[in-house]
Amino acid sequence: MSGSRKLRPDFSVTGLVQPLIVLVIFAICWGLYGMTTGLIFIAAAYGFYAILSLAYNFRTENHWFLGPFIFQCTMIAFALMAPKVGVFAISEANFKPFILILVVEMAMLLYVVSTKKLKWRGWEILEMAARNVDDTTNGFTERPKFLGKIECSNTELAGFTHFMKSSLIAWPVNEINRVVFVPIATGNEYRLPLGFSNDFSENTWVAIDKEGNVTVQISKKDYLKYKESLAFDQLVEALGHLFIEFFERYKKGEEVRIIYELNRIKAHPFS
């Protein structure tokens, strides 16, 4: 088949709801305790996000995360130093450069968002895996499936692992004899790149061991995201072959081609 099988939108707290919660709490603080208290909350919220951005920067080695980190730090200063209402209020003349800095940083963030530099690719991975699944019979099973063996040196696997991690295609969990790649889409999967847990048992994953053996599992929660009931075995095989294709392209130095193919998938805006 051509195109991709679509997934149901997931309006999780990592997408639409989270910023709305921040705005609502800011409005409540402003209404009950005044603008200064509201701005203190905004500074605290951006401080939390800045810590997350810095953590992602070090954990993924994707240094585009420094862009949001700098913007978030500027927003903290903006909130705390706002004329008349900020905790450390400064004069309007001294405050004007912050406005110019914010405009420049927002332009930078617009570029980062539009080019998907900081987008986890789990949603695209799930849709790409289903492109060639023609059978729509339902047959979910929790057993991992062995797909075969690839030619893979330890150096190549280490380089591929770094590429998948820094490109936000999948989060690698390093085990003694293998690397398990977990596509990050939505929900509790974000605990993995943030270091809160290495438990991927309830997630979709593709494992490659040091001998090149490839094993795949698709979680029930991800399987149920598809709008159509797809043949589970075909879907598992397609996901495994997709990662094998990524690895072969990586060995050929075609990383840009991988990113291009992922960018062609039109995932919903809150994935």
Summary of the structure (lengths in Angstrom):
residues: 271
radius of gyration: 21.6
end to end distance: 23.7
largest distance: 67.2
contacts: 796
relative contact order: 0.15
helix: 53%
strand: 10%
